[in-house]
Amino acid sequence: LVNQLPEANLILLRHLFGVLHHIEQNSGVNQMNAFNLALCIAPNMLWLPSPTGPEEESRSTKKVALLVQFLIENSGEIFGADIASLF
């Protein structure tokens, strides 16, 4: 799916997850592992198109957080092994 994105979107995602991966690599110092990063950033990445109740929003946020965590943990395989060299 990532390879089907427009080039501008792919570049943005590579850089975003490059930064998140870099932060996660220093989790021993900063306490920001992939799970914690995902909880912080997920609500800002994807959201439901129409207003829903708090329960549905909570379920949706958890799903997005799991996706973001997966993308952080597997960023090298998903976005290329050179992701660390982006910055």
PDB file as gemmi writes it, atoms N, CA and C in Angstrom:
CRYST1    1.000    1.000    1.000  90.00  90.00  90.00 P 1                      
ATOM      1  N   LEU A   1       0.811  -1.198   0.000  1.00  0.00           N  
ATOM      2  CA  LEU A   1       0.000   0.000   0.000  1.00  0.00           C  
ATOM      3  C   LEU A   1       0.853   1.260   0.000  1.00  0.00           C  
ATOM      4  N   VAL A   2       1.953   1.227   0.719  1.00  0.00           N  
ATOM      5  CA  VAL A   2       2.814   2.403   0.805  1.00  0.00           C  
ATOM      6  C   VAL A   2       3.326   2.789  -0.578  1.00  0.00           C  
ATOM      7  N   ASN A   3       3.677   1.811  -1.374  1.00  0.00           N  
ATOM      8  CA  ASN A   3       4.198   2.088  -2.714  1.00  0.00           C  
ATOM      9  C   ASN A   3       3.141   2.651  -3.651  1.00  0.00           C  
ATOM     10  N   GLN A   4       1.876   2.567  -3.298  1.00  0.00           N  
ATOM     11  CA  GLN A   4       0.804   3.107  -4.129  1.00  0.00           C  
ATOM     12  C   GLN A   4       0.503   4.574  -3.805  1.00  0.00           C  
ATOM     13  N   LEU A   5       1.131   5.103  -2.773  1.00  0.00           N  
ATOM     14  CA  LEU A   5       0.912   6.501  -2.391  1.00  0.00           C  
ATOM     15  C   LEU A   5       1.549   7.443  -3.403  1.00  0.00           C  
ATOM     16  N   PRO A   6       0.996   8.639  -3.558  1.00  0.00           N  
ATOM     17  CA  PRO A   6       1.667   9.651  -4.376  1.00  0.00           C  
ATOM     18  C   PRO A   6       3.062   9.934  -3.789  1.00  0.00           C  
ATOM     19  N   GLU A   7       3.993  10.308  -4.634  1.00  0.00           N  
ATOM     20  CA  GLU A   7       5.376  10.483  -4.200  1.00  0.00           C  
ATOM     21  C   GLU A   7       5.512  11.483  -3.041  1.00  0.00           C  
ATOM     22  N   ALA A   8       4.791  12.582  -3.096  1.00  0.00           N  
ATOM     23  CA  ALA A   8       4.880  13.592  -2.023  1.00  0.00           C  
ATOM     24  C   ALA A   8       4.440  13.003  -0.681  1.00  0.00           C  
ATOM     25  N   ASN A   9       3.382  12.209  -0.684  1.00  0.00           N  
ATOM     26  CA  ASN A   9       2.899  11.581   0.552  1.00  0.00           C  
ATOM     27  C   ASN A   9       3.914  10.574   1.079  1.00  0.00           C  
ATOM     28  N   LEU A  10       4.510   9.819   0.185  1.00  0.00           N  
ATOM     29  CA  LEU A  10       5.505   8.825   0.591  1.00  0.00           C  
ATOM     30  C   LEU A  10       6.729   9.503   1.195  1.00  0.00           C  
ATOM     31  N   ILE A  11       7.176  10.576   0.593  1.00  0.00           N  
ATOM     32  CA  ILE A  11       8.327  11.307   1.127  1.00  0.00           C  
ATOM     33  C   ILE A  11       8.017  11.844   2.520  1.00  0.00           C  
ATOM     34  N   LEU A  12       6.838  12.411   2.681  1.00  0.00           N  
ATOM     35  CA  LEU A  12       6.435  12.919   3.992  1.00  0.00           C  
ATOM     36  C   LEU A  12       6.401  11.806   5.036  1.00  0.00           C  
ATOM     37  N   LEU A  13       5.787  10.674   4.697  1.00  0.00           N  
ATOM     38  CA  LEU A  13       5.721   9.552   5.638  1.00  0.00           C  
ATOM     39  C   LEU A  13       7.106   9.017   5.968  1.00  0.00           C  
ATOM     40  N   ARG A  14       7.987   8.926   4.970  1.00  0.00           N  
ATOM     41  CA  ARG A  14       9.354   8.442   5.222  1.00  0.00           C  
ATOM     42  C   ARG A  14      10.054   9.344   6.226  1.00  0.00           C  
ATOM     43  N   HIS A  15       9.921  10.654   6.040  1.00  0.00           N  
ATOM     44  CA  HIS A  15      10.583  11.571   6.956  1.00  0.00           C  
ATOM     45  C   HIS A  15       9.953  11.520   8.357  1.00  0.00           C  
ATOM     46  N   LEU A  16       8.633  11.498   8.410  1.00  0.00           N  
ATOM     47  CA  LEU A  16       7.957  11.428   9.700  1.00  0.00           C  
ATOM     48  C   LEU A  16       8.357  10.170  10.462  1.00  0.00           C  
ATOM     49  N   PHE A  17       8.295   9.030   9.799  1.00  0.00           N  
ATOM     50  CA  PHE A  17       8.615   7.788  10.495  1.00  0.00           C  
ATOM     51  C   PHE A  17      10.112   7.614  10.682  1.00  0.00           C  
ATOM     52  N   GLY A  18      10.910   8.311   9.895  1.00  0.00           N  
ATOM     53  CA  GLY A  18      12.346   8.349  10.150  1.00  0.00           C  
ATOM     54  C   GLY A  18      12.638   9.035  11.475  1.00  0.00           C  
ATOM     55  N   VAL A  19      11.976  10.159  11.713  1.00  0.00           N  
ATOM     56  CA  VAL A  19      12.137  10.883  12.981  1.00  0.00           C  
ATOM     57  C   VAL A  19      11.614  10.038  14.145  1.00  0.00           C  
ATOM     58  N   LEU A  20      10.414   9.461  13.985  1.00  0.00           N  
ATOM     59  CA  LEU A  20       9.849   8.638  15.059  1.00  0.00           C  
ATOM     60  C   LEU A  20      10.725   7.428  15.348  1.00  0.00           C  
ATOM     61  N   HIS A  21      11.268   6.814  14.302  1.00  0.00           N  
ATOM     62  CA  HIS A  21      12.165   5.665  14.483  1.00  0.00           C  
ATOM     63  C   HIS A  21      13.419   6.093  15.244  1.00  0.00           C  
ATOM     64  N   HIS A  22      13.961   7.253  14.892  1.00  0.00           N  
ATOM     65  CA  HIS A  22      15.146   7.765  15.568  1.00  0.00           C  
ATOM     66  C   HIS A  22      14.862   8.013  17.055  1.00  0.00           C  
ATOM     67  N   ILE A  23      13.722   8.602  17.349  1.00  0.00           N  
ATOM     68  CA  ILE A  23      13.337   8.835  18.744  1.00  0.00           C  
ATOM     69  C   ILE A  23      13.205   7.502  19.477  1.00  0.00           C  
ATOM     70  N   GLU A  24      12.562   6.534  18.827  1.00  0.00           N  
ATOM     71  CA  GLU A  24      12.354   5.218  19.438  1.00  0.00           C  
ATOM     72  C   GLU A  24      13.682   4.506  19.686  1.00  0.00           C  
ATOM     73  N   GLN A  25      14.672   4.719  18.835  1.00  0.00           N  
ATOM     74  CA  GLN A  25      15.977   4.092  19.013  1.00  0.00           C  
ATOM     75  C   GLN A  25      16.681   4.598  20.277  1.00  0.00           C  
ATOM     76  N   ASN A  26      16.262   5.749  20.769  1.00  0.00           N  
ATOM     77  CA  ASN A  26      16.837   6.328  21.987  1.00  0.00           C  
ATOM     78  C   ASN A  26      15.889   6.194  23.182  1.00  0.00           C  
ATOM     79  N   SER A  27      15.004   5.214  23.131  1.00  0.00           N  
ATOM     80  CA  SER A  27      13.990   5.067  24.185  1.00  0.00           C  
ATOM     81  C   SER A  27      14.589   4.745  25.550  1.00  0.00           C  
ATOM     82  N   GLY A  28      15.788   4.217  25.575  1.00  0.00           N  
ATOM     83  CA  GLY A  28      16.444   3.960  26.855  1.00  0.00           C  
ATOM     84  C   GLY A  28      16.722   5.241  27.620  1.00  0.00           C  
ATOM     85  N   VAL A  29      16.874   6.327  26.895  1.00  0.00           N  
ATOM     86  CA  VAL A  29      17.146   7.625  27.508  1.00  0.00           C  
ATOM     87  C   VAL A  29      15.873   8.463  27.636  1.00  0.00           C  
ATOM     88  N   ASN A  30      15.045   8.447  26.588  1.00  0.00           N  
ATOM     89  CA  ASN A  30      13.900   9.359  26.561  1.00  0.00           C  
ATOM     90  C   ASN A  30      12.558   8.713  26.934  1.00  0.00           C  
ATOM     91  N   GLN A  31      12.541   7.410  27.204  1.00  0.00           N  
ATOM     92  CA  GLN A  31      11.325   6.682  27.598  1.00  0.00           C  
ATOM     93  C   GLN A  31      10.242   6.657  26.517  1.00  0.00           C  
ATOM     94  N   MET A  32      10.580   7.036  25.296  1.00  0.00           N  
ATOM     95  CA  MET A  32       9.595   7.072  24.218  1.00  0.00           C  
ATOM     96  C   MET A  32       9.794   5.873  23.291  1.00  0.00           C  
ATOM     97  N   ASN A  33       9.217   4.739  23.692  1.00  0.00           N  
ATOM     98  CA  ASN A  33       9.260   3.566  22.834  1.00  0.00           C  
ATOM     99  C   ASN A  33       8.170   3.707  21.762  1.00  0.00           C  
ATOM    100  N   ALA A  34       8.077   2.743  20.870  1.00  0.00           N  
ATOM    101  CA  ALA A  34       7.112   2.825  19.768  1.00  0.00           C  
ATOM    102  C   ALA A  34       5.680   2.938  20.276  1.00  0.00           C  
ATOM    103  N   PHE A  35       5.366   2.243  21.349  1.00  0.00           N  
ATOM    104  CA  PHE A  35       4.017   2.302  21.910  1.00  0.00           C  
ATOM    105  C   PHE A  35       3.691   3.712  22.410  1.00  0.00           C  
ATOM    106  N   ASN A  36       4.593   4.295  23.196  1.00  0.00           N  
ATOM    107  CA  ASN A  36       4.361   5.642  23.728  1.00  0.00           C  
ATOM    108  C   ASN A  36       4.274   6.680  22.614  1.00  0.00           C  
ATOM    109  N   LEU A  37       5.155   6.576  21.622  1.00  0.00           N  
ATOM    110  CA  LEU A  37       5.100   7.499  20.487  1.00  0.00           C  
ATOM    111  C   LEU A  37       3.778   7.368  19.746  1.00  0.00           C  
ATOM    112  N   ALA A  38       3.346   6.140  19.552  1.00  0.00           N  
ATOM    113  CA  ALA A  38       2.088   5.902  18.832  1.00  0.00           C  
ATOM    114  C   ALA A  38       0.907   6.515  19.580  1.00  0.00           C  
ATOM    115  N   LEU A  39       0.889   6.380  20.887  1.00  0.00           N  
ATOM    116  CA  LEU A  39      -0.201   6.970  21.668  1.00  0.00           C  
ATOM    117  C   LEU A  39      -0.218   8.494  21.546  1.00  0.00           C  
ATOM    118  N   CYS A  40       0.957   9.089  21.451  1.00  0.00           N  
ATOM    119  CA  CYS A  40       1.038  10.554  21.350  1.00  0.00           C  
ATOM    120  C   CYS A  40       0.645  11.060  19.969  1.00  0.00           C  
ATOM    121  N   ILE A  41       1.070  10.371  18.930  1.00  0.00           N  
ATOM    122  CA  ILE A  41       0.900  10.906  17.576  1.00  0.00           C  
ATOM    123  C   ILE A  41      -0.352  10.394  16.867  1.00  0.00           C  
ATOM    124  N   ALA A  42      -0.854   9.239  17.238  1.00  0.00           N  
ATOM    125  CA  ALA A  42      -1.992   8.628  16.531  1.00  0.00           C  
ATOM    126  C   ALA A  42      -3.216   9.535  16.431  1.00  0.00           C  
ATOM    127  N   PRO A  43      -3.614  10.232  17.496  1.00  0.00           N  
ATOM    128  CA  PRO A  43      -4.823  11.067  17.375  1.00  0.00           C  
ATOM    129  C   PRO A  43      -4.686  12.189  16.348  1.00  0.00           C  
ATOM    130  N   ASN A  44      -3.458  12.516  15.961  1.00  0.00           N  
ATOM    131  CA  ASN A  44      -3.230  13.583  14.993  1.00  0.00           C  
ATOM    132  C   ASN A  44      -3.049  13.067  13.572  1.00  0.00           C  
ATOM    133  N   MET A  45      -2.977  11.768  13.396  1.00  0.00           N  
ATOM    134  CA  MET A  45      -2.688  11.220  12.075  1.00  0.00           C  
ATOM    135  C   MET A  45      -3.941  10.860  11.289  1.00  0.00           C  
ATOM    136  N   LEU A  46      -4.855  10.147  11.908  1.00  0.00           N  
ATOM    137  CA  LEU A  46      -6.085   9.702  11.250  1.00  0.00           C  
ATOM    138  C   LEU A  46      -7.244   9.880  12.206  1.00  0.00           C  
ATOM    139  N   TRP A  47      -8.376  10.229  11.673  1.00  0.00           N  
ATOM    140  CA  TRP A  47      -9.561  10.362  12.504  1.00  0.00           C  
ATOM    141  C   TRP A  47     -10.785  10.027  11.673  1.00  0.00           C  
ATOM    142  N   LEU A  48     -11.869   9.780  12.351  1.00  0.00           N  
ATOM    143  CA  LEU A  48     -13.114   9.430  11.681  1.00  0.00           C  
ATOM    144  C   LEU A  48     -13.655  10.635  10.925  1.00  0.00           C  
ATOM    145  N   PRO A  49     -14.248  10.411   9.739  1.00  0.00           N  
ATOM    146  CA  PRO A  49     -14.715  11.535   8.921  1.00  0.00           C  
ATOM    147  C   PRO A  49     -15.912  12.285   9.493  1.00  0.00           C  
ATOM    148  N   SER A  50     -16.695  11.645  10.325  1.00  0.00           N  
ATOM    149  CA  SER A  50     -17.860  12.322  10.888  1.00  0.00           C  
ATOM    150  C   SER A  50     -17.845  12.175  12.407  1.00  0.00           C  
ATOM    151  N   PRO A  51     -18.451  13.118  13.108  1.00  0.00           N  
ATOM    152  CA  PRO A  51     -18.480  13.035  14.573  1.00  0.00           C  
ATOM    153  C   PRO A  51     -19.168  11.755  15.044  1.00  0.00           C  
ATOM    154  N   THR A  52     -18.562  11.134  16.020  1.00  0.00           N  
ATOM    155  CA  THR A  52     -19.131   9.917  16.613  1.00  0.00           C  
ATOM    156  C   THR A  52     -19.080  10.058  18.123  1.00  0.00           C  
ATOM    157  N   GLY A  53     -19.520   9.043  18.781  1.00  0.00           N  
ATOM    158  CA  GLY A  53     -19.493   9.048  20.243  1.00  0.00           C  
ATOM    159  C   GLY A  53     -18.104   8.772  20.770  1.00  0.00           C  
ATOM    160  N   PRO A  54     -17.892   9.025  22.049  1.00  0.00           N  
ATOM    161  CA  PRO A  54     -16.575   8.826  22.657  1.00  0.00           C  
ATOM    162  C   PRO A  54     -16.080   7.385  22.592  1.00  0.00           C  
ATOM    163  N   GLU A  55     -16.983   6.426  22.667  1.00  0.00           N  
ATOM    164  CA  GLU A  55     -16.574   5.020  22.618  1.00  0.00           C  
ATOM    165  C   GLU A  55     -16.000   4.670  21.250  1.00  0.00           C  
ATOM    166  N   GLU A  56     -16.663   5.116  20.187  1.00  0.00           N  
ATOM    167  CA  GLU A  56     -16.179   4.838  18.838  1.00  0.00           C  
ATOM    168  C   GLU A  56     -14.859   5.561  18.573  1.00  0.00           C  
ATOM    169  N   GLU A  57     -14.747   6.781  19.053  1.00  0.00           N  
ATOM    170  CA  GLU A  57     -13.495   7.523  18.890  1.00  0.00           C  
ATOM    171  C   GLU A  57     -12.354   6.833  19.619  1.00  0.00           C  
ATOM    172  N   SER A  58     -12.623   6.298  20.795  1.00  0.00           N  
ATOM    173  CA  SER A  58     -11.605   5.584  21.557  1.00  0.00           C  
ATOM    174  C   SER A  58     -11.153   4.325  20.821  1.00  0.00           C  
ATOM    175  N   ARG A  59     -12.098   3.571  20.284  1.00  0.00           N  
ATOM    176  CA  ARG A  59     -11.749   2.367  19.514  1.00  0.00           C  
ATOM    177  C   ARG A  59     -10.932   2.732  18.280  1.00  0.00           C  
ATOM    178  N   SER A  60     -11.335   3.780  17.601  1.00  0.00           N  
ATOM    179  CA  SER A  60     -10.639   4.217  16.406  1.00  0.00           C  
ATOM    180  C   SER A  60      -9.213   4.656  16.734  1.00  0.00           C  
ATOM    181  N   THR A  61      -9.056   5.413  17.807  1.00  0.00           N  
ATOM    182  CA  THR A  61      -7.726   5.883  18.216  1.00  0.00           C  
ATOM    183  C   THR A  61      -6.819   4.716  18.557  1.00  0.00           C  
ATOM    184  N   LYS A  62      -7.353   3.706  19.219  1.00  0.00           N  
ATOM    185  CA  LYS A  62      -6.553   2.525  19.562  1.00  0.00           C  
ATOM    186  C   LYS A  62      -6.089   1.804  18.307  1.00  0.00           C  
ATOM    187  N   LYS A  63      -6.966   1.685  17.308  1.00  0.00           N  
ATOM    188  CA  LYS A  63      -6.594   1.032  16.050  1.00  0.00           C  
ATOM    189  C   LYS A  63      -5.498   1.809  15.333  1.00  0.00           C  
ATOM    190  N   VAL A  64      -5.642   3.120  15.295  1.00  0.00           N  
ATOM    191  CA  VAL A  64      -4.637   3.954  14.647  1.00  0.00           C  
ATOM    192  C   VAL A  64      -3.316   3.873  15.409  1.00  0.00           C  
ATOM    193  N   ALA A  65      -3.375   3.855  16.734  1.00  0.00           N  
ATOM    194  CA  ALA A  65      -2.158   3.750  17.540  1.00  0.00           C  
ATOM    195  C   ALA A  65      -1.433   2.440  17.258  1.00  0.00           C  
ATOM    196  N   LEU A  66      -2.162   1.355  17.098  1.00  0.00           N  
ATOM    197  CA  LEU A  66      -1.530   0.075  16.761  1.00  0.00           C  
ATOM    198  C   LEU A  66      -0.866   0.129  15.394  1.00  0.00           C  
ATOM    199  N   LEU A  67      -1.519   0.778  14.446  1.00  0.00           N  
ATOM    200  CA  LEU A  67      -0.940   0.937  13.108  1.00  0.00           C  
ATOM    201  C   LEU A  67       0.327   1.781  13.177  1.00  0.00           C  
ATOM    202  N   VAL A  68       0.292   2.891  13.884  1.00  0.00           N  
ATOM    203  CA  VAL A  68       1.461   3.768  14.000  1.00  0.00           C  
ATOM    204  C   VAL A  68       2.601   3.037  14.702  1.00  0.00           C  
ATOM    205  N   GLN A  69       2.295   2.300  15.750  1.00  0.00           N  
ATOM    206  CA  GLN A  69       3.318   1.526  16.447  1.00  0.00           C  
ATOM    207  C   GLN A  69       3.966   0.523  15.490  1.00  0.00           C  
ATOM    208  N   PHE A  70       3.158  -0.168  14.710  1.00  0.00           N  
ATOM    209  CA  PHE A  70       3.683  -1.126  13.743  1.00  0.00           C  
ATOM    210  C   PHE A  70       4.593  -0.431  12.730  1.00  0.00           C  
ATOM    211  N   LEU A  71       4.166   0.727  12.239  1.00  0.00           N  
ATOM    212  CA  LEU A  71       4.959   1.451  11.256  1.00  0.00           C  
ATOM    213  C   LEU A  71       6.287   1.930  11.837  1.00  0.00           C  
ATOM    214  N   ILE A  72       6.283   2.353  13.098  1.00  0.00           N  
ATOM    215  CA  ILE A  72       7.534   2.771  13.748  1.00  0.00           C  
ATOM    216  C   ILE A  72       8.467   1.582  13.904  1.00  0.00           C  
ATOM    217  N   GLU A  73       7.933   0.486  14.426  1.00  0.00           N  
ATOM    218  CA  GLU A  73       8.754  -0.694  14.697  1.00  0.00           C  
ATOM    219  C   GLU A  73       9.287  -1.334  13.420  1.00  0.00           C  
ATOM    220  N   ASN A  74       8.602  -1.156  12.310  1.00  0.00           N  
ATOM    221  CA  ASN A  74       9.003  -1.792  11.055  1.00  0.00           C  
ATOM    222  C   ASN A  74       9.348  -0.772   9.979  1.00  0.00           C  
ATOM    223  N   SER A  75       9.736   0.420  10.390  1.00  0.00           N  
ATOM    224  CA  SER A  75       9.968   1.496   9.427  1.00  0.00           C  
ATOM    225  C   SER A  75      11.067   1.169   8.428  1.00  0.00           C  
ATOM    226  N   GLY A  76      12.098   0.470   8.852  1.00  0.00           N  
ATOM    227  CA  GLY A  76      13.176   0.094   7.928  1.00  0.00           C  
ATOM    228  C   GLY A  76      12.694  -0.803   6.812  1.00  0.00           C  
ATOM    229  N   GLU A  77      11.863  -1.770   7.138  1.00  0.00           N  
ATOM    230  CA  GLU A  77      11.335  -2.691   6.143  1.00  0.00           C  
ATOM    231  C   GLU A  77      10.275  -2.025   5.263  1.00  0.00           C  
ATOM    232  N   ILE A  78       9.518  -1.117   5.826  1.00  0.00           N  
ATOM    233  CA  ILE A  78       8.417  -0.492   5.094  1.00  0.00           C  
ATOM    234  C   ILE A  78       8.895   0.666   4.225  1.00  0.00           C  
ATOM    235  N   PHE A  79       9.749   1.530   4.793  1.00  0.00           N  
ATOM    236  CA  PHE A  79      10.152   2.742   4.092  1.00  0.00           C  
ATOM    237  C   PHE A  79      11.567   2.687   3.546  1.00  0.00           C  
ATOM    238  N   GLY A  80      12.257   1.585   3.747  1.00  0.00           N  
ATOM    239  CA  GLY A  80      13.609   1.426   3.228  1.00  0.00           C  
ATOM    240  C   GLY A  80      14.640   1.471   4.347  1.00  0.00           C  
ATOM    241  N   ALA A  81      15.673   0.669   4.184  1.00  0.00           N  
ATOM    242  CA  ALA A  81      16.710   0.552   5.211  1.00  0.00           C  
ATOM    243  C   ALA A  81      17.465   1.861   5.411  1.00  0.00           C  
ATOM    244  N   ASP A  82      17.434   2.748   4.435  1.00  0.00           N  
ATOM    245  CA  ASP A  82      18.164   4.004   4.533  1.00  0.00           C  
ATOM    246  C   ASP A  82      17.386   5.082   5.269  1.00  0.00           C  
ATOM    247  N   ILE A  83      16.292   4.716   5.927  1.00  0.00           N  
ATOM    248  CA  ILE A  83      15.440   5.700   6.610  1.00  0.00           C  
ATOM    249  C   ILE A  83      16.216   6.495   7.659  1.00  0.00           C  
ATOM    250  N   ALA A  84      17.199   5.883   8.294  1.00  0.00           N  
ATOM    251  CA  ALA A  84      17.979   6.576   9.330  1.00  0.00           C  
ATOM    252  C   ALA A  84      18.880   7.644   8.731  1.00  0.00           C  
ATOM    253  N   SER A  85      19.163   7.554   7.441  1.00  0.00           N  
ATOM    254  CA  SER A  85      20.071   8.531   6.822  1.00  0.00           C  
ATOM    255  C   SER A  85      19.344   9.743   6.264  1.00  0.00           C  
ATOM    256  N   LEU A  86      18.042   9.855   6.509  1.00  0.00           N  
ATOM    257  CA  LEU A  86      17.268  10.975   5.972  1.00  0.00           C  
ATOM    258  C   LEU A  86      17.616  12.300   6.632  1.00  0.00           C  
ATOM    259  N   PHE A  87      18.165  12.235   7.849  1.00  0.00           N  
ATOM    260  CA  PHE A  87      18.503  13.486   8.534  1.00  0.00           C  
ATOM    261  C   PHE A  87      19.849  13.393   9.181  1.00  0.00           C  
TER     262      PHE A  87                                                      
END                                                                             
